[in-house]
């Protein structure tokens, strides 16, 4: 039995919490497409990989600076990207980019995987985003979540603990009955420090954020989690 199946077999979880952008939503593809559409960045000017790496670097910076709400953080990131690539920025274009987030697509597997998991577990989201922005994203998702906890509600960005603590209070469940599922490796640390279990969804090389956090299990995609859960339930 591998770590992923063991996590469901030995811990009898009742609740799964999810990071949203990167885990359920293809933020890389969505952000790159929006930046190119709004600013006209050509492939000759910057590759998708370089554009996403730049976005990640600058997003981490503005999050550390504690810029709220996240729509303002997104605008700040877009302004800085434009400044680097074009030598100037335009506030209206930055606002347009921040408003594009609800259009970023969910992964092809997301709705199918969540539909399977919702039959057996409570589902929740913990996300570094504003309530109005995630409301648009949730329109793309076919299942309802029991709780959606955001940085807009808590004035706290992951991986800091208060946003997780708020989720635990609202879920009113023992932490060891909860599994937090995230594409960013660093989210495993606060989740486990608070007594939750953790699955790292290693979608790409960028999923390793250099945090050296240690999740309880690793999955390549959401459907691998579904298969592990179903195997444990059938045992």
C-alpha positions as CSV (number, residue, x, y, z in Angstrom):
1,X,0.0,0.0,0.0
2,X,1.5,3.4,-1.0
3,X,1.4,6.5,1.1
4,X,-1.6,8.0,-0.7
5,X,-3.8,5.0,-0.2
6,X,-2.6,4.6,3.4
7,X,-3.6,8.2,4.1
8,X,-7.2,7.3,3.4
9,X,-7.1,3.8,4.8
10,X,-5.6,4.6,8.2
11,X,-6.8,8.0,9.0
12,X,-10.6,7.8,8.2
13,X,-10.8,11.4,6.9
14,X,-14.1,13.2,6.7
15,X,-13.0,16.4,5.0
16,X,-10.8,17.4,2.1
17,X,-9.6,21.0,1.8
18,X,-8.2,22.3,-1.5
19,X,-5.9,25.0,-2.6
20,X,-7.7,26.4,-5.7
21,X,-5.4,28.1,-8.2
22,X,-2.8,25.5,-9.3
23,X,-4.7,22.6,-7.8
24,X,-8.2,22.9,-9.2
25,X,-7.5,25.7,-11.7
26,X,-4.8,26.0,-14.4
27,X,-3.5,29.3,-13.2
28,X,-0.4,29.0,-15.4
29,X,-2.3,28.7,-18.6
30,X,-4.9,31.2,-17.5
31,X,-2.5,33.9,-16.4
32,X,-0.2,33.6,-19.4
33,X,-3.1,33.8,-21.8
34,X,-4.6,36.8,-20.0
35,X,-1.2,38.7,-19.9
36,X,-0.6,38.1,-23.6
37,X,-4.2,39.1,-24.5
38,X,-4.2,42.3,-22.4
39,X,-0.6,43.5,-23.0
40,X,0.1,42.0,-26.4
41,X,3.3,40.2,-25.2
42,X,4.5,38.2,-28.2
43,X,6.3,34.8,-28.1
44,X,9.4,36.5,-29.5
45,X,9.4,38.9,-26.5
46,X,8.9,36.3,-23.8
47,X,8.2,32.6,-23.7
48,X,5.3,31.2,-21.6
49,X,7.8,29.6,-19.2
50,X,9.7,32.8,-18.7
51,X,6.4,34.7,-18.3
52,X,5.1,32.3,-15.7
53,X,8.4,32.3,-13.8
54,X,8.3,36.1,-13.7
55,X,4.7,36.0,-12.5
56,X,5.5,33.6,-9.7
57,X,8.5,35.6,-8.6
58,X,6.6,38.9,-8.4
59,X,3.4,37.3,-7.0
60,X,5.5,35.8,-4.1
61,X,7.0,39.3,-3.6
62,X,3.7,41.1,-3.3
63,X,2.2,38.5,-1.1
64,X,5.2,38.9,1.3
65,X,4.6,42.6,1.2
66,X,1.0,42.0,2.4
67,X,-0.8,43.8,-0.4
68,X,-4.6,43.4,0.0
69,X,-7.0,42.7,-1.5
70,X,-5.6,40.1,-3.8
71,X,-7.1,42.0,-6.8
72,X,-4.7,44.8,-5.9
73,X,-1.9,42.3,-5.6
74,X,-2.7,40.9,-9.1
75,X,-2.7,44.4,-10.5
76,X,0.6,45.1,-8.9
77,X,2.1,41.9,-10.3
78,X,0.8,42.8,-13.8
79,X,2.2,46.3,-13.5
80,X,5.6,45.0,-12.6
81,X,5.6,42.4,-15.4
82,X,4.7,45.1,-17.9
83,X,7.4,47.4,-16.5
84,X,10.1,44.7,-17.0
85,X,9.0,43.7,-20.5
86,X,7.7,47.0,-21.9
87,X,9.4,49.6,-19.8
88,X,6.1,51.0,-18.7
89,X,2.8,50.0,-17.1
90,X,-0.8,51.1,-17.4
91,X,-3.1,51.0,-14.4
92,X,-6.2,50.2,-16.5
93,X,-4.5,47.2,-18.1
94,X,-3.4,46.0,-14.7
95,X,-7.0,46.2,-13.5
96,X,-8.1,44.3,-16.6
97,X,-5.7,41.5,-15.7
98,X,-6.9,41.2,-12.1
99,X,-10.5,40.9,-13.4
100,X,-9.5,38.1,-15.7
101,X,-8.8,35.6,-12.9
102,X,-12.4,34.1,-12.9
103,X,-11.9,33.1,-16.5
104,X,-8.8,31.1,-15.9
105,X,-9.9,27.5,-16.7
106,X,-10.2,24.6,-14.3
107,X,-8.2,21.5,-15.2
108,X,-9.9,18.9,-17.4
109,X,-10.0,16.5,-14.5
110,X,-11.3,18.9,-11.8
111,X,-15.0,18.4,-12.0
112,X,-14.9,14.7,-12.5
113,X,-12.5,14.2,-9.5
114,X,-14.5,16.5,-7.2
115,X,-17.8,14.8,-8.1
116,X,-16.3,11.4,-7.0
117,X,-14.8,12.9,-3.8
118,X,-18.0,14.8,-2.9
119,X,-19.8,11.4,-2.5
120,X,-17.7,10.5,0.5
121,X,-16.1,13.7,2.0
122,X,-16.9,17.2,2.9
123,X,-15.1,19.6,0.5
124,X,-13.6,23.0,1.3
125,X,-11.3,25.5,-0.4
126,X,-8.6,27.6,1.3
127,X,-7.4,30.2,-1.2
128,X,-5.2,33.3,-1.5
129,X,-7.9,35.3,-3.3
130,X,-10.9,37.7,-2.9
131,X,-14.4,36.4,-2.4
132,X,-15.7,38.1,-5.6
133,X,-12.9,36.7,-7.7
134,X,-13.4,33.1,-6.5
135,X,-17.1,33.4,-7.0
136,X,-16.5,33.5,-10.7
137,X,-14.2,30.6,-10.6
138,X,-16.7,28.5,-8.6
139,X,-19.1,29.0,-11.5
140,X,-16.9,26.7,-13.5
141,X,-17.0,23.9,-10.8
142,X,-20.0,21.5,-10.7
143,X,-19.9,20.6,-7.0
144,X,-20.7,22.8,-4.0
145,X,-18.1,23.3,-1.3
146,X,-19.0,23.2,2.4
147,X,-16.7,26.1,3.2
148,X,-14.7,28.6,1.1
149,X,-12.0,30.4,3.1
150,X,-10.1,33.2,1.4
151,X,-7.4,35.7,2.1
152,X,-10.0,38.4,1.6
153,X,-11.9,37.1,4.6
154,X,-8.8,36.6,6.8
155,X,-6.4,39.3,5.6
156,X,-3.8,36.5,5.6
157,X,-2.0,34.7,2.7
158,X,-1.0,31.1,2.7
159,X,1.4,29.6,3.8
160,X,0.8,31.6,7.0
161,X,-1.2,29.8,9.6
162,X,-4.2,32.1,10.4
163,X,-6.0,31.3,7.1
164,X,-5.8,27.6,8.0
165,X,-6.9,28.3,11.5
166,X,-9.9,30.1,10.3
167,X,-10.7,27.1,8.0
168,X,-10.5,24.7,11.0
169,X,-12.8,26.8,13.1
170,X,-15.4,27.1,10.3
171,X,-15.2,23.4,9.5
172,X,-15.5,22.4,13.2
173,X,-13.8,19.1,12.6
174,X,-10.8,17.5,14.3
175,X,-7.7,18.4,12.3
176,X,-6.5,14.8,12.0
177,X,-9.7,14.0,10.1
178,X,-8.9,16.6,7.5
179,X,-6.6,16.2,4.4
180,X,-5.3,19.4,2.8
181,X,-4.6,19.0,-0.9
182,X,-2.4,21.6,-2.6
183,X,-0.2,21.9,-5.7
184,X,2.3,24.1,-3.8
185,X,4.7,22.0,-1.6
186,X,4.9,24.7,1.1
187,X,1.3,24.4,2.1
188,X,2.1,21.0,3.7
189,X,4.0,22.7,6.5
190,X,1.2,24.8,8.1
191,X,-1.4,22.1,7.5
192,X,0.7,19.5,9.3
193,X,1.7,21.9,12.1
194,X,-2.0,22.3,12.8
195,X,-2.6,18.6,12.9
196,X,-4.1,18.2,9.4
197,X,-2.8,15.6,6.9
198,X,-1.4,16.8,3.6
199,X,-1.2,15.7,0.0
200,X,1.1,17.5,-2.5
201,X,-0.2,17.5,-6.1
202,X,3.0,17.6,-8.0
203,X,1.7,18.9,-11.3
204,X,5.0,20.3,-12.6
205,X,8.5,21.2,-11.6
206,X,7.1,24.6,-10.4
207,X,5.1,22.7,-7.7
208,X,8.3,22.4,-5.7
209,X,8.5,25.9,-4.2
210,X,11.8,25.3,-2.4
211,X,10.2,25.2,1.0
212,X,11.5,21.7,1.8
213,X,8.1,20.9,3.4
214,X,7.2,17.3,3.9
215,X,3.7,16.2,2.9
216,X,2.1,13.0,4.1
217,X,1.7,11.8,0.5
218,X,2.3,12.9,-3.1
219,X,-0.1,12.6,-6.1
220,X,0.5,13.4,-9.7
221,X,-3.1,14.6,-10.2
222,X,-6.5,14.7,-8.6
223,X,-7.7,11.5,-10.2
224,X,-4.8,9.7,-8.4
225,X,-6.3,10.9,-5.2
226,X,-9.8,9.6,-6.3
227,X,-8.3,6.2,-7.1
228,X,-6.6,6.0,-3.7
229,X,-9.8,7.0,-1.8
230,X,-11.9,4.5,-3.7
231,X,-9.4,1.7,-3.1
232,X,-9.5,2.4,0.6
233,X,-13.3,2.6,0.7
234,X,-13.6,-0.7,-1.1
235,X,-11.1,-2.5,1.2
